Amino acid sequence: MNFSGCRTISFLSKQTSKQASKQASKQASKQASKQASKQASKQASKQASKSQDTDSKTLSKPCHSRESGNPFYPLRAEPCLFLLITICLLFIPKISFGAIAEVSGQNKGTESTTNNVTFSLPFAGNITTGNTIIVAIAIISSSSATINTPTQSAGTATLGTITLDKSYSPSKNGDGYYFEISVYHAYVTAGGSCTIAVGTNSGGGIAMIDEFSGMATSSPVYGTPVATNGTNNTENPGSISTQNGGMALMISADESGGDGSYTQTNTNIYNIPTGGSTNTGQGEFDLTATGGSQTVTAAASAGLAIRYWAAAGVAYSPAPPTTTYSVIHGMSTIHGLSTIH
C-alpha cells in the first residue's frame, strides 16, 4: 500500500490548519484592537461631553457656593457681572466749583486826621469759621508813612496769621506828601466776635474790613497785585487778572482839596469823600463770575479837587473744586437688591 500520498495530504492538512489558525488569531487581534480603539474613543467622547456639561453647569451656578458666605447668593454669573457694572455706574462724581461771596453786613470802615492814629475796626457780627477777613489801609503823611501789621485787639474768634498781600509806597508827590497802602488777609480758624486794630504814623487816612466766604485757604492771592498813582479824577490801580469765582479788591487814598463823592464801578466796602486834604479815599471789590482781566475804578467828583491819589488792587482765588458722589435715582431694585436713594 502506498502511504506517501496520505502523508502529503496530512502535511497539507496540517499546514492549512496552521495557516487558518494564524489567520484567525490575526483577525481576532485586529478585531480586539479595533474594539478597544472604538471603546476608548467612545469613552473619551463621553468624558469630554461630561466635562463640557460640567462647565456649562458651573457657569449657571452661583458666583460662589452657599458655604462661601457670598451675600449675593444665589445670583448667577451673568447677573454678578451686571451688578458689578451697575454699582460702578451708580456712584457718579459731581465736581463743585467754589466762588467767593461777601458776608452781608460785615463791611466796615473808618477815617482819621490824627497823627500816629490806631484804627479800631469791630465786625458788626460774629465772623465764621472757614471764612476769610480782609483788612485794607490807605494813609497819607507829610513824613514817610508807616502802617503796622494789624492785630486782633478784642473778641472771641481765633484768626490764622494776618498776612500782607500788597504794600505800595510811591515816592513823595509834588506837594510833599507820602502815600502808603497795605492790604492783608487772615483765615478764621474759630468763629466769634472780632475787633481789628491797625497802628500808623500818619497824619490821616482810612481803614476798612470785610468778611468773605469761599476763598482759598492756602495762598489765596491770585497773580500779581497791581498799584499806581496819578493826578486825574479816575482812581485806577491797573488791570487785575482774576479767576472764575474769584474777586478783585481795590483801595485808594487821595490828597484832595474839598468835599465831593465817588462813583465806584463795583461793590462798596467803605468810602469817605468829605473832610478834605488827608482823609478821603475809598475801597471796593468785584466778584468775578467769569474771571479774566478786571478794571476796578473810582471816579472822584470835581468837588474833591483831587491833586494826587494812590491806589492798589489785589485778586483773590476761590476755594478749589470739591468732588462728591451721588447715587442715580429711579432704579428701585437690581435682581432683588434695593438700591440706595
C-alpha positions as CSV (number, residue, x, y, z in Angstrom):
1,M,0.0,0.0,0.0
2,N,1.3,3.4,-0.8
3,F,1.3,5.8,2.2
4,S,3.2,8.7,0.5
5,G,0.0,10.3,-0.8
6,C,-1.5,10.1,2.7
7,R,1.5,11.8,4.2
8,T,1.3,14.6,1.7
9,I,-2.4,15.1,2.4
10,S,-1.7,15.0,6.1
11,F,1.0,17.6,5.8
12,L,-1.1,19.9,3.7
13,S,-4.0,19.5,6.2
14,K,-1.7,20.5,9.0
15,Q,-0.3,23.4,7.0
16,T,-3.8,24.6,6.2
17,S,-4.9,24.3,9.8
18,K,-1.9,26.2,11.0
19,Q,-2.4,29.0,8.5
20,A,-6.1,29.1,9.3
21,S,-5.3,29.3,13.0
22,K,-2.8,32.1,12.4
23,Q,-5.3,34.0,10.2
24,A,-8.0,33.6,12.8
25,S,-5.6,34.8,15.5
26,K,-4.6,37.8,13.5
27,Q,-8.3,38.6,12.7
28,A,-9.2,38.3,16.3
29,S,-6.3,40.6,17.4
30,K,-7.3,43.1,14.8
31,Q,-10.9,42.9,15.9
32,A,-9.9,43.3,19.5
33,S,-7.7,46.3,18.7
34,K,-10.5,47.9,16.7
35,Q,-13.0,47.2,19.5
36,A,-10.6,48.7,22.1
37,S,-10.0,51.8,20.0
38,K,-13.7,52.2,19.5
39,Q,-14.3,51.8,23.2
40,A,-11.5,54.3,24.1
41,S,-12.9,56.8,21.6
42,K,-16.4,56.4,22.9
43,Q,-15.0,56.8,26.5
44,A,-13.1,59.9,25.6
45,S,-16.1,61.4,23.8
46,K,-18.3,60.6,26.8
47,Q,-15.7,62.2,29.1
48,A,-15.4,65.4,27.0
49,S,-19.2,65.6,26.9
50,K,-19.4,65.2,30.6
51,S,-16.6,67.9,31.1
52,Q,-18.5,70.3,28.9
53,D,-21.7,69.6,30.7
54,T,-19.9,70.3,34.0
55,D,-18.5,73.6,32.7
56,S,-22.0,74.6,31.5
57,K,-23.5,73.7,34.8
58,T,-20.7,75.6,36.6
59,L,-21.4,78.8,34.6
60,S,-25.1,78.5,35.5
61,K,-24.3,78.0,39.2
62,P,-24.0,80.9,41.8
63,C,-20.8,83.1,41.6
64,H,-19.7,81.3,44.8
65,S,-21.1,78.4,46.8
66,R,-23.6,79.0,49.5
67,E,-20.9,78.0,52.0
68,S,-18.7,80.9,50.9
69,G,-20.9,83.4,52.6
70,N,-21.5,85.4,49.4
71,P,-24.2,88.0,50.3
72,F,-25.4,88.0,46.7
73,Y,-26.1,84.2,46.7
74,P,-27.9,82.8,44.6
75,L,-27.0,85.3,41.8
76,R,-25.6,83.7,38.7
77,A,-22.5,84.6,36.7
78,E,-24.2,87.0,34.3
79,P,-26.2,88.9,37.0
80,C,-23.0,89.2,39.1
81,L,-21.3,90.9,36.2
82,F,-24.3,93.1,35.6
83,L,-24.4,94.0,39.3
84,L,-20.7,95.0,39.3
85,I,-21.2,97.3,36.3
86,T,-24.3,98.8,37.8
87,I,-22.5,99.5,41.1
88,C,-19.7,101.3,39.2
89,L,-22.3,103.4,37.4
90,L,-24.4,104.2,40.4
91,F,-21.9,106.5,42.1
92,I,-21.5,109.4,39.7
93,P,-18.8,112.0,40.7
94,K,-20.1,115.6,41.0
95,I,-17.5,118.4,40.9
96,S,-18.5,121.6,42.6
97,F,-16.6,124.8,41.8
98,G,-16.1,127.3,44.6
99,A,-16.9,131.0,44.4
100,I,-16.1,133.9,46.8
101,A,-19.0,135.7,48.3
102,E,-19.2,138.7,50.7
103,V,-20.8,138.1,54.1
104,S,-23.6,140.6,54.3
105,G,-23.3,143.4,56.8
106,Q,-19.7,142.7,57.8
107,N,-18.1,145.6,55.8
108,K,-16.9,148.5,57.9
109,G,-14.5,151.4,57.6
110,T,-13.3,154.4,59.5
111,E,-11.1,157.5,58.9
112,S,-8.9,159.8,60.9
113,T,-6.9,163.0,60.6
114,T,-4.9,162.4,63.8
115,N,-1.2,161.8,63.8
116,N,0.0,158.3,64.9
117,V,-3.5,157.0,64.9
118,T,-4.5,153.5,65.7
119,F,-7.6,152.5,63.8
120,S,-10.1,150.2,65.7
121,L,-12.4,148.1,63.5
122,P,-15.0,145.8,65.2
123,F,-17.0,143.5,63.0
124,A,-20.8,144.1,63.2
125,G,-21.4,140.3,63.8
126,N,-19.5,137.2,64.6
127,I,-17.1,136.1,62.0
128,T,-17.5,132.5,60.8
129,T,-15.0,129.5,60.9
130,G,-13.6,128.8,57.5
131,N,-14.2,132.4,56.1
132,T,-11.5,135.0,55.4
133,I,-11.3,138.6,56.6
134,I,-9.7,141.4,54.6
135,V,-8.1,144.4,56.2
136,A,-7.1,147.4,53.9
137,I,-5.5,150.6,55.0
138,A,-4.5,153.8,53.0
139,I,-2.8,156.7,54.6
140,I,-1.1,160.0,53.6
141,S,1.6,161.8,55.6
142,S,4.0,164.7,55.3
143,S,6.7,162.3,56.5
144,S,7.5,158.8,55.4
145,A,4.2,156.9,56.1
146,T,4.2,153.6,58.0
147,I,1.4,151.0,58.6
148,N,1.9,148.4,61.3
149,T,0.7,144.9,60.9
150,P,-3.0,144.6,62.0
151,T,-3.8,142.7,65.2
152,Q,-6.9,141.3,66.8
153,S,-7.4,143.6,69.7
154,A,-10.6,142.0,71.1
155,G,-13.2,139.2,70.5
156,T,-13.7,135.5,71.0
157,A,-12.8,134.5,67.4
158,T,-9.4,132.9,66.5
159,L,-7.5,134.0,63.4
160,G,-4.7,132.5,61.5
161,T,-1.7,134.6,60.6
162,I,-2.6,138.1,59.4
163,T,-0.7,138.1,56.1
164,L,0.3,141.1,53.9
165,D,-0.9,140.7,50.3
166,K,0.1,144.1,48.9
167,S,2.1,147.1,50.1
168,Y,2.5,150.2,48.0
169,S,4.7,153.2,48.9
170,P,5.1,155.7,46.0
171,S,7.6,158.5,46.1
172,K,6.8,161.8,47.7
173,N,4.4,163.7,45.5
174,G,4.7,167.3,44.3
175,D,3.1,168.7,47.4
176,G,5.5,166.9,49.7
177,Y,3.1,164.1,50.8
178,Y,3.8,160.3,51.1
179,F,1.1,157.7,50.5
180,E,1.2,154.2,52.0
181,I,-1.3,151.4,51.1
182,S,-1.5,147.9,52.6
183,V,-3.9,145.0,52.1
184,Y,-4.0,142.0,54.4
185,H,-6.0,138.8,54.8
186,A,-6.5,136.3,57.6
187,Y,-8.2,132.9,57.8
188,V,-10.8,132.4,60.5
189,T,-9.9,129.2,62.4
190,A,-12.6,129.6,65.0
191,G,-15.7,131.8,64.8
192,G,-16.8,134.5,67.2
193,S,-16.6,138.3,67.8
194,C,-13.6,140.1,66.5
195,T,-12.1,143.6,66.5
196,I,-9.1,144.6,64.4
197,A,-6.6,147.3,65.4
198,V,-4.1,148.9,63.0
199,G,-1.5,151.4,64.1
200,T,0.1,154.1,61.8
201,N,2.3,157.2,62.0
202,S,0.1,159.1,59.5
203,G,-1.5,162.4,59.6
204,G,-4.7,160.9,58.2
205,G,-6.2,158.1,56.2
206,I,-8.8,155.4,56.0
207,A,-9.0,151.8,57.2
208,M,-11.6,149.1,56.3
209,I,-12.5,145.5,57.0
210,D,-14.8,142.9,55.4
211,E,-15.5,139.1,55.6
212,F,-15.8,136.7,52.7
213,S,-16.7,133.1,52.3
214,G,-15.5,130.6,49.6
215,M,-11.9,132.0,49.4
216,A,-8.9,129.7,49.1
217,T,-7.4,129.0,52.5
218,S,-3.9,128.4,51.2
219,S,-2.1,131.1,49.1
220,P,-5.3,132.9,48.2
221,V,-3.7,135.8,46.3
222,Y,-4.0,135.2,42.5
223,G,-1.5,136.6,40.1
224,T,0.5,139.7,40.8
225,P,-1.2,142.6,42.7
226,V,-1.1,146.0,41.0
227,A,-0.7,149.6,42.2
228,T,-0.1,153.0,40.8
229,N,-0.7,156.7,41.4
230,G,-2.0,159.7,39.5
231,T,-3.4,163.2,39.4
232,N,-6.7,162.8,37.4
233,N,-10.2,162.2,38.7
234,T,-10.3,158.5,37.9
235,E,-8.5,156.4,40.5
236,N,-7.5,153.1,38.9
237,P,-4.7,150.8,40.1
238,G,-4.5,149.0,36.8
239,S,-5.9,145.9,35.2
240,I,-6.3,143.0,37.7
241,S,-6.2,139.4,36.4
242,T,-8.8,137.2,38.1
243,Q,-10.2,133.6,38.1
244,N,-13.7,132.3,37.7
245,G,-15.4,132.7,41.0
246,G,-12.7,134.9,42.3
247,M,-12.5,138.5,43.5
248,A,-10.7,141.7,42.7
249,L,-10.3,144.3,45.5
250,M,-9.2,147.9,45.2
251,I,-8.4,150.6,47.7
252,S,-7.3,154.2,47.1
253,A,-6.4,157.4,49.1
254,D,-6.4,161.0,48.0
255,E,-4.8,164.3,48.5
256,S,-7.9,166.4,47.9
257,G,-8.9,170.0,48.2
258,G,-12.6,169.7,49.1
259,D,-15.6,167.6,49.6
260,G,-17.3,165.6,46.9
261,S,-18.3,162.0,46.0
262,Y,-17.1,158.8,44.4
263,T,-18.7,156.8,41.6
264,Q,-17.5,153.2,42.2
265,T,-17.6,150.7,39.4
266,N,-18.2,147.8,41.8
267,T,-19.4,146.9,45.3
268,N,-18.5,149.5,48.0
269,I,-16.7,148.4,51.2
270,Y,-16.2,151.9,52.5
271,N,-15.7,155.4,51.2
272,I,-15.2,158.9,52.8
273,P,-15.4,161.7,50.1
274,T,-15.5,164.5,52.6
275,G,-13.1,166.1,55.1
276,G,-10.5,167.4,52.7
277,S,-6.8,167.0,52.3
278,T,-5.7,163.9,54.2
279,N,-8.6,161.6,54.9
280,T,-10.5,161.0,51.7
281,G,-10.5,157.6,50.0
282,Q,-12.5,154.5,49.2
283,G,-12.4,150.7,48.9
284,E,-14.5,148.3,46.7
285,F,-14.5,144.8,45.3
286,D,-15.7,142.9,42.3
287,L,-16.8,139.3,42.4
288,T,-15.7,137.8,39.1
289,A,-18.0,135.0,37.9
290,T,-16.1,134.6,34.6
291,G,-12.6,135.7,35.5
292,G,-10.2,137.4,33.2
293,S,-8.9,141.0,33.2
294,Q,-10.9,143.3,35.5
295,T,-10.8,147.1,35.9
296,V,-11.9,148.3,39.3
297,T,-12.0,152.1,39.5
298,A,-13.4,155.0,41.4
299,A,-14.3,158.3,39.7
300,A,-14.0,161.3,42.0
301,S,-16.3,164.2,41.6
302,A,-15.0,167.6,40.7
303,G,-15.8,168.8,44.3
304,L,-13.0,166.7,45.7
305,A,-10.5,168.8,43.7
306,I,-8.1,165.8,43.5
307,R,-4.4,166.8,43.4
308,Y,-2.8,163.4,43.9
309,W,-4.1,159.8,44.5
310,A,-2.6,156.3,45.0
311,A,-4.4,153.0,44.5
312,A,-3.7,149.3,44.9
313,G,-5.5,146.2,43.6
314,V,-5.4,142.5,44.7
315,A,-7.1,139.4,43.1
316,Y,-8.1,136.5,45.3
317,S,-8.7,132.9,44.3
318,P,-11.8,130.8,45.3
319,A,-11.5,127.6,47.2
320,P,-10.5,124.6,44.9
321,P,-13.2,122.4,43.4
322,T,-14.7,119.6,45.6
323,T,-15.8,116.2,44.4
324,T,-18.8,114.4,45.8
325,Y,-20.5,111.2,44.7
326,S,-24.3,111.0,44.1
327,V,-26.5,107.9,43.6
328,I,-28.6,107.6,40.4
329,H,-32.3,107.8,41.3
330,G,-35.1,105.8,39.8
331,M,-33.6,102.3,40.0
332,S,-35.5,100.6,42.7
333,T,-34.2,97.0,42.5
334,I,-31.4,95.1,40.8
335,H,-32.1,91.3,40.8
336,G,-33.9,91.7,44.1
337,L,-31.4,94.1,45.7
338,S,-32.6,97.5,46.6
339,T,-30.6,100.5,45.5
340,I,-29.7,103.4,47.7
341,H,-31.8,106.6,47.1
